[in-house]
Amino acid sequence: MAFAKKNQLHLKIIYVAALFIFSASFIGCKSQLFNRKIQAQVIEVIDGDTVKLADNKIVRYIGLDTPELHKRVGEDWVDNPEPFGEEAKQFNESLVKGKSVSLVLDVEQKDKYGRLLAYCFVDNIFVNERILEEGLGMLYTRPPNVRYTEILVAAQKKARENQKGLWQGENFIYAKDAYKYINQMATVEGRVIKVAESSNVVYLNFGKNYKDDFTVVIFRSDLPSFIAAGISPARFKDKVVQVTGKIKEYNGPEIIVRHPSQIEIVK
């Protein structure tokens, strides 16, 4: 019991430190954020969250992840649309293809692939928000790019309530079956039996063997959003939860949780 209390205290100290660092960084950058806007012409829509500009730059929308249209097989990419992948692309095309758009940047301007990261606006429409409202993508918020997070959270909530797109007839799968749904977006239900931590990550383990069983991953860089919501990941221990996101394979199936709206305790 003493060890458990000490461990929880350790987590709380780390959470507060993370919030302080994040806040200081954000305040330092805040004055620069609101002037970062680019006018551009969209000449091609690659998929539901990615477009190509007239200057050949590739833009990846911030704050959402839409179903994939292709998958890698060896060294090649082959057509393999995930459910609602084509619909997401077509909806994105209906909003932006051939149009002049306003691209609003955030703190981090490019991803590891060199793509420009942006919020997209056209004809007074917030494109990122509309795609989530239609249920054609899932929330994918990642600090330090959190400028419109609350708007995007509300958009996804609206889609779920209206059972649109990915949320049609929304159901869940059990944690023990998550391995059957690798690279698919899903809601997984199970009991958290252990909360573990490393220098960069907090893990919610759903089984005794973390190398095979379903796991939820929360990076420390994402903890400020949990702190702001008054949530410590330690509260999920011994609770039955539902977690929503894309199931990936790493030491068994896992979902990376970027925002507390992705996970809830089942009453």
Secondary structure, 3 states (H helix, E strand, C coil): CHHHHHHHHHHHHHHHHHHHHHHHHHHHHHHHHCCCEEEEEEEEEEECCEEEECCCCEEEECEEECCCCEEEECCEEEECCCCCHHHHHHHHHHHHCCCEEEEECCCCCECCCCCEEEEEEECCEEHHHHHHHCCCCEEECECCECCCHHHHHHHHHHHHHCCCHHHCCCCCEEHHHHHHHCCCEEEEEEECCEEEECCCEEEEECCCCCCCCCEEEEEHHHHHHHHHCCCCHHHHCCCEEEEEEEEEECCCEEEECCCHHHEEECC
